[in-house]
Amino acid sequence: MRFEGQVAIVTGAASGLGRAYAIALAERGARVVLIDNEATQTMDVSLNTALNLEPDSGLKTCGDAIKAIGGEFKSFSLDVTCIDDITAMIEHVIQSWGRVDILINNAGIHHPCAFEQMSESSWKHHLDVDLNGTFYMTKAVWPIMKRQSYGRILMSSASSVYGDMYETSFSASKMAVMGLVNSLHLEGSEHGIAVNSIIPHAVTSMTANHLASAVRPLFSKTTVVATALYLCSCKSPSGQHLSAAAGGISHTALVEFSPSRFNAEECTPEVITERWPDMYHAKPFTAHDSGEAQVLAWAKASANQRHIQIE
């Protein structure tokens, strides 16, 4: 699988999985735009491939790794919540390389906090980076991809969507990103734009302290990077959520279990309480293609119960 002639933008590229994604794409022929918020090295968005960064800058070391394998890259130190800087970066990329084929929205923050101790500013900041930053970046490349009739957008979610202690803001922002994928891929389908999310887990500076030393070696980046490359390729599906970690890859979806049917006169909270154990374990389950599909399923089931024919 190769990416020659394609331009890929990777946010959060200075370290961790973002760095791994960027290098892997460059190894396979893509020209890569590296983005990270390294304000301590440069206060403004840079429109140059060579930034005035400190020797230990993550953007610099990532760029050096790409240069060492003969790849092409551009580096931008910017905040994904700053629309003006994003616009300037996109304009420069288009002037230089003429297109954007791949966007990996990997930038994010992680600050676990007990809910009662979480400030409003902390809540807003988390959603601003993880959710709004993803929106701003995607909005910036969307018209370009539509004009090209081609694009691949990969959102980064997290296992916290299943729920974790002290992760309310992180879980909420990552679940919202999955909702963005579910709707946006429908808009992109007629324009050749595939939109997916990855739910990765690998040893990075963000996750290392949350993995026991005995299992840490199992969580290399190999599985995650391979999954990301697949979702960035011309062979990728759309509207999907793939979990990738420790040698395992699985298709993840929001599903509805087989519904229990109630007549109007018997649908009371007491009856629901009594029937809850059966409802909880009901099978089989159904994965709906869209919210509209779920509404239609509800309508058909209710109509069938009342012997009403609907188209």
C-alpha positions, 0 to 999 in steps of 0.5 A: 500500500503506497501513498505517492502523490498524496498529501497527508496532514497529521495533528499531534505529530510531535510525539506518540501515535501522531509521530508514528502515523506521520513517519509511516505515511512518509515511508510509504511515499506521502508528503506529510504536514506535521502539526503540533502545539509547541508554543514554547519554541515558536509563538506563531504559526510558521509557514516554513518547512524549517522551524526555529525549534529547540533541538529536543522539539518533537516536531524537529525530531519527527521531521528529521526522521522523515528526512532520514528516509528521504521523505518530504514534510512541512512543520507547523507549530500551531494550536488546533483551536486557532482558526486563523492559524489553521487557515494560514497553514492550509493556504500554504500547503495548497500553494506548495503542494496543491492538494490535501488527500489525508487528514489525521485528527490525532491532537488531543489532551488528557487530564483525568479529574474527579467530576466534582472537582472539574472546573468549567474552564477545564471542561471547555478546554478539553472539548475545545481541543479534542472536539472543536479542534477536530471540527476546525481542521476537518472544516478547513480541508473539506472543500478541498477534498470535495473539489478533488472528489477524494479524501480520507479523514481519520478521527482519533477516539479512545477506549474511554468512550466505554466509560472510565473513572475520572474521564468525563471530559475526555470520554464526552469529547471522544464520543462526540468525535464518533458522532461526528464521524457517523454523520459526516461520512454520509455527507462525504460519500457522494464526494469520494470522502471517507470518514472513520475513527480509530480507537487506539491503545498503545504505549505513549507518554499519555498512556504509559502510566496507565498500563502495568509493566507486565503488559506494557510490551504487548501494546506496541504501536504496530497494530494501531499504525497498520489500522490507521494506514488502512483507514487512510488508504483508497481501500478504506470503508467509511463511517466505521470505528475500528479499535486497535490495540495489542495485536487485535483489531475490531469493528466497533459500533453503537448497537441496539438490542432487540426491543421489547414491545409494549401496549400503551396501557401496559407501558408504565415505569413499574412494568419497565422495572419488572422487564428490565433484566430481559431488556438488558440481555435481549438479543440479537442486536442491530447496528443502524446505518443512520439515525433516520434508519433507527427511526424507520425501524421504530416506526416499522416495528410499531406498525407491525405490532398494530398490523399497519402496513407502511412503505 
